[in-house]
Amino acid sequence: MNSTAAVSNFTKCLDFELWNNGLKVLQLLIVYRVTLTTYLGLPISLIGIVTSAMSVILFSKDHLTPPTTRRLLLSMSVVDIVFPLASTLYLQPVMLCGRNCRYVGIFFSVSYLLPVSSLVNIFEMLRNWLVVLICVERFIITCYPLKARRWLSVAKVNVLVAVCAISSVLFRTPYMASIAVEKCGNAYANTLHRLRQIHSTTDAIMVTLLPLLILTVCSVQICRSIRHAELTHGRIGRKSEPLRRTRGKVTRVLLIVIVVFAILMLPLVPVNILAFNWFPEGAACRVLIARQIFSPLAVFGSLLHSAANFFIYVVYWGKYRRILMDLFKGTDRQTRGLSRTSTLHTNDVISSRSFGVPLSSKIHLKHNFPDSVC
C-alpha cells in the first residue's frame, strides 16, 4: 500500500463524530498529538538540552567520582543533549512552520529526514543502553565487590560505550534504509514492508524489552545483596551505620531511575506490538486509533526521560547541589577542598555511589565482605 492510500484509509477510518455536531475523532487525535509532541514536548526538549549540558558540567567538576562512572554519566549526558535536539529538529519544524510554509518540502525531503530521524533513533537506543551499563556496573560492585577491581576499568567502559554506539547504528540500519526506499515509489513496496517489520522487531526487543529486563533483574539482585549484607554484618554496629545510610541512598536513586525509565518507556511496548501486521482485517481501524494514541505518548515519555536524570541527581545527591550552587556563585569547590565525607567517597565498598561505580585502586576491602552476596 502506498502512502497516499494509507492516508486515505486513515482519514476514512477516523471520519466520524464522537457526538452530534461535535469533534471528529481525527480532529481530537490531532489536538492530542500536537499537545504532547509540541506544546509539552518542545519545552521539555529545551529543558532537557539545558539540564543535560548542566549535568556534563556537574560531572566534570566532580573529581571524587571514579573515572569509569564519570565516563558513563558524561556519555549519557552528552547523549541526552543530542537526542532531544535531534527530536526537536525532527518533530517541530512542520508544526512551527505550518504545512503551507514555503520550506515545508525541505522538511519532508530525504536529505533532511534521513540524517535527523536517524540521529533520533540511534541516540534513543544508545541512551537506553547506557542506562543499562550504569545499572550493570552497580550490580557488579554490589554483588561482586572483590572482583569489581578486576572487571571494571576505564578502558573496558570505553570499549562497552563504543560497542553500544556501533550496535545502535547497525540496528538502526533497516530504519535508515526504509527512509530512502520509501521515496522510490511502489516498485519497492515489499522491500519497504520488510524493512519496517525488521525495524519494529528491533525496536521492541533492543530499545524496550531487553533493557527493561536487564534493569529489573539487576535491581532485584542489588536489593537482595544489600539486604543480605545488612543482615549478615549487622554485628559491625555503629561503624556500619554510615555505610547502611549510603546503601539506602544509592538504592533509592537506582530504583527511582529504573522506575522512571520503566514507566516512561512502557508506551513503546504497545507501539511496537501495534506495528506488526498480525491483526485481523476487521481490526484495522482500531489498530490505527491505538497507534495514534500510544505513539505521541511514547515520544513524550522518551523526551521526558532525557530531562529527568538531572533532577534525580540534584534532588538525591547533596554534593551535586553544592557543586551547582558553587557554579551559580562563581566559585570552585575544588580549590577550597571537597569534603572527604561525601557519599561518593572512594573507600565505600558496597553501593557507595549512585547507579554504579568501580572500585578505585586505593580501596581497602574489609575481610568481612564476601566475594558475592547475590
KEPANU-24696 format. One record per atom (N, C-alpha, C, O): z negated, x, y negated. Coordinates in steps of 0.2 Angstrom, whole numbers, plus 5000, padded with zeros to 4 digits. Layout:
N
ZXY...
END
This chain:
374
500050045006500050005000500050044994499650094993500550034989500550074983500050054978499650004979499950094973499350074968499450014965499049974963500149994963500249934960500049874964499749824961500249874970500049814975499249814975499049754976498949874976498249874976497949834970497449804971498149854964497849824958497949754958497549714956498549734960498749654960498249624965498049564963498149644971497749614976497049614973496649564974496849664970496149674967496049614962495549584962496549614958496449564952496449494955496049444953496849474960496849404963496249394966495949334966495949444970495349434973494749414969494349374970494749444963494149434958494349384952493949374948494849344953495149304948494849234949495149184950494149224949493849164949493249164945492949214944493049104943492449094938491749094942491749054947491249124939490649114943490349044941489949014946490449014936490348944934490848914930491248954927490848854929491348814925491348844918490848854914491948864916492148894909491648954908491548974902491448994913491049054912491449114914492049114914491149164914491449234915491749234922491449204927492349274923492649284929492249344932491949384929492349344939491949404942492249474940491849514939492949474939493249534936492949554930492749614929492849514925492549524919491849554919491649594916491449514924490749534925490749604928490249644926491149624932491149694935491349744931491049804931491849724926492049774921491449794916491349854915491049744914490549754910489949794913489649834910489849774920489349814924489549884924489149934924490249904926490449964927490350004920490150064920490649974915490550014908489850024906489750074903489449974907488749984906488450044909488050094906488550054916488250104920488550174918488250224918489250174918489550244918489650264910489750324909489650224905489750244899489150234894488850284892488950174893488350154889487750194891487350214887487650194898487050234901487250304903486850354902487850304906488050374909488150424904487950484905488450404899488650464894488050494891487950554890487550454888486850484886486550524891486250574889486550504897486150534902486550604904486250654905487250604904487550664905487450714899487350774901487450694893487250734887486550764888486450824887486050724890485450744891485350794896485050844896485750774902485750824907486050894906485750944908486550894902486850954900486350994896486251054897485950964891485551004887484851024891484651084890484650974895484050994898484151044904483751094905484751044907484951094912484951164908484751214911485251164902485351234898484651254897484451314897484151204895483451224894483151254900482751304900483351224906483051254912483251324914482851364916483851334912484151404913483651454908483551504911483551434902483151474898482451484901482151534901482151424903481451424906481451474912480951514912481851474917481851514922482051584921481751634924482451594915482551664913481951694910481851754910481551654907480851684904480351684909479851724907480351654914479851654919479951714924480351714928479551764922479551834926479051834931479051884935478651784933478251784938478551754945478351774950479051714944479351684950479751734953480151774950479651744960480051794964480851784963481051734961481151834964481951834962482351784966482751754963482151774972482551734976482551654974482951624973481851634972481851574969482151564962482451514961482051614958482351614952483151604953483451574949483451644957484151644958484351574960484851544958483951534965484151474967484051424961484551374960483551424958483451374952483851384947484151334944484051454945484551464940485251434942485651414938485451444948486051424951486151344950486651324948485551314952485551244952485651214945485951164943485251254940485351234933485951244930486251194926486351294932487051304930487451254932487951224929487351234939487751184942487651114938488151074937487051104936486851044933487151044926487050984923487351094923487651094917488451074918488751034914488751104923489451094924489651024926490050994924489151004931489350934934489350874929489850844929488850864925488850814920489350824915489650774912489550884913490050904908490750884911491150844908490850904917491550884921491550804922492050774921490950774923490950704924491150664918491450614917490850694912491050664905491750664904492050624902492050724905492750734904493150694909493750674907492950674915493250634919493150554918493650514918492550534916492450464916492550434909492750374908492450474904492350444897492950444893493050404888493450494893494050494889494450424888494550404882494550394894494950324893494450274890494750234887493850274892493350224889493350234882493350184878493250294879493150304872493850304868493850274863494350324871495050314868495350254868495650234864495250214874495550154875496250154878496550204878496450104882497050104886497650104881498150124884497550084875498150084871498150154866498650154862497750194868497750264864498350304866498650294872498650334861499250374862499150434867499650454870498550454868498450504873498150484880498050524884498250424881497950394887498350424893498150434899499050434892499450464898499250534900499250544906498950574895498650634897498050634902498050664907497650584901497050574905497250554912496850554916497850524913498050504920498550544923498750534928498650604920499150654922498850694928498250704927499250724932498950764937498650824934498150854937498950854929498750914926498050904923497650954922497850844921497150834919496650814924496150844925496950764928496450734933496250784939495750794941496750824941496650874947496150924945495650924949496150964940495551004938494950974937494350994939494950924933494250884931493950854936493350864938494350814940494050774946493850824951493350814955494150874952493950924957493350964955492950974960493250974949492651004947492050954948491450974951492150894947491550844948491350844955490850844957491850834960491750834967491450894970490950894974491750954968491451024970490751034968490351054972490651024962489951034959489450984962488851004962489650924963489150874966488950904973488350894974489450924977489250944984488851004983488351014987489051054979488651114978487951104976487451134978487851064971487151044969486751014974486151034975486950974978486550944984486350994989485850994991486851044990486651094995486151144992485851184996486151154986485751204983485051174983484551204984484951104982484351074984484051084991483451094992484551084995484351095002484151165003483651175007484451215000484251285001483551294998483151335001483451264993482751274990482251244995481651264996482351184997481951155002481851195008481251205011482351225011482351265017481951325016481551355020482051355010481651415008480851395008480451435010480651345005479951325005479751305012479151325014480151285016479951275023479851335027479351345031480251385026480151455029479551485027479151515031479351485020478751515018478151475020477651505022478151415021477551375023477451375030476951385032477951375034477951365041477951435045477651445050478251485042478351555045478151605039478651645038477551605037477351655031477451725033477651765029477351745039477351815041478051835042478251895042478551795043479251805044479651795038480251825037479351765033479751755027479951815023480551815020479551865023479751935020480351965023480851995020480451955030481051975033481651935033482251955033481551865032482051815032482351805025482951795025481951815020482151795014482251865009481851905009482851865006482951915001483451894996483851844997483551924990483951904985484651914988485151874986484851964992485551974995485651914999486251894999485251895003485351835008485451775004485851735005485051764999485151704994485851704991486151654991486051764989486651764985487251744990487751714988487151774996487651755001487651685003488251645003487051655004487051575005487351534999487651485001487151554993487451514987488251524987488551474986488451584989489151594989489551554995490051524994489151555000489451515006489451435004489951405006488951415001488951344999489451334994489851274994489651374989490151364984490851364987491251324986490951414992491651414995491751355000492251325000491151335003491251275008491351215004491751175006491051214998491151154994491851144991492151094991492151204990492951204988493351184994493851144993493151215000493551195006493551125008494051095010492951095008492851025010493150975005493250925007493251004999493550954994494250964993494650934989494551004997495251014998495650954999496150944996495450915004495850855005495850804999496350774998495250804995495250764989495750784984496150754981495750854983496250884978496950874980497350854976497050874987497750864989497950784988498550774987497450744989497650674988497850654981498250614980497550694976497650684969498450694968498750664964498650754971499350774970499850734974500350714971499650714980500050674984500150604981500650574982499650574978499650504975500250494970500550444969500350554966500850544961501650554964502050554961501650564971502350574974502650504976503150514979502250454975502550384977502450364984502050394988502750314986502650284993502850324999502650305004503250374997503550415003502950445007503050465013502450465003501850495007501250455007500750475007501350385008500850335008500350355014499750355014500650365020500250385026499850445025499250445027500150495022499850555021499250545016498650575017499350505011498850495006498250455010497650475008498450405014497850375018497450415022496850415022497750465025497450515030496950555026496350565027497250585020496850625016496250585013495650615013496350525011495750485008495250475014494650475012495450465020494950455025494550515027493950515028494950575027494550635028494050645022493550675023494250635016493850645010493250595011492650615010493350535013492750485014492250515019491650505018492550535025492150565030491750625028491150625029492050665024491750725022491150705017490650735017491350665012490850635008490250605011489650625009490350565016489750535019489350585023488650575023489650635026489250675030488950735026488350755026489350775022489150835019488850825012488450875010488950765009488650755002488050715003487550724999487950675008487450625008486950635014486450645013487250615020486850605026486550675028485950675029486950725029486650785031486150815026485650835029486250825020485750845015485050805016484550835016485150735016484550695016484150705023483550705023484550715028484250735035483850795035483250795037484150845032483850915032483250915027482650935029483250885022482750875017482150835020481550855019482250785024481750745027481450785032480750785032481750815036481450855042481050905039480450915041481250945034480951005031480350975028479751015028480350925024479750905020479250875025478650885024479450845030478950825035478550885038477950885039478950935040478650995043478151025038477651055040478351035032477951065027477351025026476751055026477350955026476750925025476250935031475650935031476550935037476150945043475851015043475251025045476251065041475951135041475351145036474951175038475451115030474951115025474351085028473751105027474451025031473850985033473551025039472851025039473951055043473651095049473251155046472751175049473551185041473151245038472451225035472051265035472451165031471851145028471351125034470751145033471551095039471051085045470851145048470251155050471251195049471151255053470751305049470251335052470851305043470551365039470051335034469951365028469851275035469351235031468651275030468351275025468551315035467951355035467951415030467451445028468551425027468551485022468151465016467851505013468051395014467551375009467851385002468451365001467451404998467651404991468251444989468751424985468351494993468951544992469551504993470151524990469551454997470151414999470351364994470851334994469851344990469951284985470551294981471051254980470651354977471251364973471951364977472451334975471951384983472551384987472651314989473251294989472151274991472251204993472551164987472951124988472251174981472551144975473251164974473651114972473451224975474151244974474551214979475151194977474351214985474751174990474851104988475451084989474351074986474451004984474950994979475350944979474951034974475351034968476051044970476551004969476151094974476851114977477151054981477751034981476651024985476950974990477150914986477650884987476750894980476950834976477550854973477950804973477650914970478350924967478850924972479450894970478750954978479350944983479450874985480050854985478950834986479050774988479450724983479850684984479250744977479550704971480250724971480650674970480450784971481150804971481550774977482050744976481250774983481550744988481650664988482150644989481150634985481150564985481650544979482050494980481650574974482150564968482850574971483250534969482950634974483550644977483850584982484350564982483350564986483550514991483650454988484150414990483250434983483350364980484050364976484450314977484150414972484750414968485450424972485950414970485350464978485950474982486050414987486650414990485650364988485650314993486350274991486650254996486450254985487050214984487750244987488250214988487750314988488350344991488450324998489050325000487950305001487950285008488450225009488950225013488250165006488750105006489450125003489950095006489450164998490150184995490550215001491150205001490250265004490650295009490850255015491350255018490350205017490450165023491050115021491550105025491050095015491550045012492250075011492750045011492250145011492850175010493350175016493950185016492950165022493350165028493750095030493450045028494250095033494650035034494550005041494950005045493849995042493649965049493449895048493149865053493549865042493349795041493949745043494449765042493749685046494249635047494649615041494349625035495249595042495649575036495349525031495449525025495049475034494749425030494149445026493949415021493849505027493349535023493549575017493149605014494249585016494449625011494249615004494049665001494149555002493949534996493249554995493049584990492749535000492049554999491949634999491549654996492349665003492349735003492549764996492149814993493049734993493249764986492649744981492549794977492349694981491749674977491249724978490949744973491049734984490549784986490649854983490149884981491249874984491449934981491349944974491049994971491549884970491449884963490749884961490549904955490249864965489549854964489249924965488849954961489349954971489050014973489350084970488950124968489950084968490250144966489950164959489750224958489950114954489650134947488950154948488650204945488550124953487850134954487750204957487350244955488250224961488250294964488350344959488050404959488850334954489050384949488450384944488250444942488050334943487550334938486950374941486650414938486850364948486250394951486350474952485950514951487050494953487150564953487050594946486850654946487250564941487150594934486450594933486250644930486050544934485350544933484950594937484450624934485250614943484950664947484950734943484450774944485550744940485650814937485150814931484950874929484950764928484550764922483850764924483350774919483650744930482950734932482550794933481950794932482950844935482550904938482150944932481550964933482450944926482050974921481350944919480850974919481350874919480750834918480250844923479650844922480450854930480050864935479650934934479050934935480050984933479751054932479251044926478751074927479451014920479051024915478350974915477850994913478450924919477850874920477350904924476750894923477650934930477150954935476951024935476551054939477251064931477051144930476851154923477351154919476251174922475951184916476251254913476351254907476451294917476751364915477451344911477551384906477851304914478451284910478351254904478751264899477851214903477651184897477451234892477651234886477051284894476851334890477451374887477551394881477951394892478551434890478951394885479251414880478951324886479351284882479051284875479451284870478451274875478051274868478151344865478251344858478151394868478251464865479051464862479151494857479451434866480151434863480251404857480551424852479851344857479951304850479551344845479751334839479051374846478651414841478951484839478751514834479451504843479751564842479451624844479551684842478951614849478551674852478751684859479151644862478551744861478751764868478151784872477751824870478051744877477351744881477351814884476851844886477951844886477951904890477651954886477352004889477751964879477452014875476752004874476352054873476451944875475751934874475451944881474851944881475851944887475551944893475351884896474951844894475751864902475651804905475051804910474851864913474651754910474051754914474251754921474751724924473951794925474051804932473751754936473751754942473351704933473051644937473551594937473351534940474151604936474651544936474751524943474651564948474951464944475051434951475651464954475851454960476051504950476651544953476451614955476851654955475851634956475551694957475951724964475951684969476151784964476551804970476051824976476251834981475351824975474951834980474751764984474351774989474951714982474851644985475351644991475951644990475051644997475451655003475851585005476451585006475451535005475751475008475851425002475351414998476451395001476551344996476351364989475951314986476451414987476151444981476651424975476451434969477251404976477751394971478151324972478151304978478451304967478751234968479451254972479751304971479551204976480151194980480151254985480051234991480251314984480251364989480351434986480751444981479951484988479851544985479751594991479351584995480151654991480051704996479451744994479151744988479151774999478551824998478851884995479251914997478451914990478651974987478452034992478052024996478652094990478552144995477752164994477552204998477452144989476752164987476252114990475652124989476452064994476052014996475552045002475852085006474952025001474452055006474251995011473851945009474551985017474451925021473751935024473551985026473451875024472751865027472851855035473351825037472351885038472451885045472351815048472551805054472051775044471851705047472451655046472351595047473051685044473551635043474051645050474251705051474151595053474551605059475351625058475551605052475651645063476351665062476751595060477251595057476551545063476951475062476451425063476051425068476451375059475951315059476351255060476051205059476951255061477451195062477351175069477751125071
END
